[in-house]
Amino acid sequence: MSGGTAAEPGSTPGFGAETGGQGVVLAIETSCDETAAAVVRNGQLLSSEVASQIPLHQATGGVVPEVASRSHLVALRRVLEKALAEAGLRMRDVDVFAATAGPGLASSLMIGASAAKGLAVALEKPFIAVNHLEGHLLSPFFGLPDGIRPAVGLVVSGGHTLLVDVEGFGSYQLLGQTRDDAAGEAFDKVGKLLGLPYPGGPHVNRMAAAGDARKFDFPRSMLDSGDYQFSFSGLKTAVRYLLPQLAELRVSDVCASFQEAVVEVLVKKTVRAARELERQTVAVSGGVSCNSRLRMLLGETCEKEGLELLLAEPAVCTDNAAMIGFVAGLKWKAGEFSSLEADIDPNLRLAAS
């Protein structure tokens, strides 16, 4: 599913035009294990609600698709009602309904997309399908007065690690991605290996603050590969080899050394891409972009290189509907609407490499 189709004349109010500058998007995000809804009006965020499923998945140490989809069914109505109440609006005030179409878990995506389509049909309003990755990619630009500008975008989350050349809205070139584990996935798996609570990434980050990042010389996979590809599975394996010695080691040192290896690769490849493509802006998003060491090293390196650094606000780094509403508003403004028959795509791509 890419872009959308033009709507029938008269059925799709322009972004802030026919609606007197008060165009309202109600967006739903259910790509994995967060049930989220947000209201965006004329590019401004009015409300954002997220119901986390972390407690449900802690027992299994990972997301169980059936549990996730059932939880979405239970939580979605409550989340929608809270988002509208926070915005001071009613369902009939919504002009456009939007939902994540992919990538993600099929059973989870179906819940949000079906709900948004059903509401669009019931209220005779347009529907917009949004690529979850595009939501992450553009979230650092959300709320900026000058909008989206050319940049190298780094998307780092539990399921994705992508470097993207952003020319403007809707114009993206995939530069590289992970060949195996995403950065966030590696953080979570290492956290599990070390016996840390689920999800492991934030706990590794906290433990690393008290550790020595030079204690272990973990591999920097593909750092000098000459391209923009990533690989983190070997790094995870290197940590596993330490497990027999774990009783004699400081877990904080392992966390700090592992984290430094991941962050160094992410920062160096991203900055090199910006230099080689002559982009002056680096835009970083996704759950892993909340990592304190990544933010610090990115800030230091971009300042040294004379690059502008845009970091997504923490509230829109992890899965959320605000970023989906932001992209839907841009699509609405561009006249890009989706067919109600358009299906979800668990493997939806952002751009061609």
Beta strands, then each sheet from edge to edge (+ up, - down):
strand 1: 24-29
strand 2: 34-41
strand 3: 44-52
strand 4: 96-102
strand 5: 127-131
strand 6: 151-156
strand 7: 161-168
strand 8: 171-177
strand 9: 281-285
strand 10: 308-311
sheet 1: 3+ 2- 1+ 4+ 5+
sheet 2: 8+ 7- 6+ 9+ 10+
end
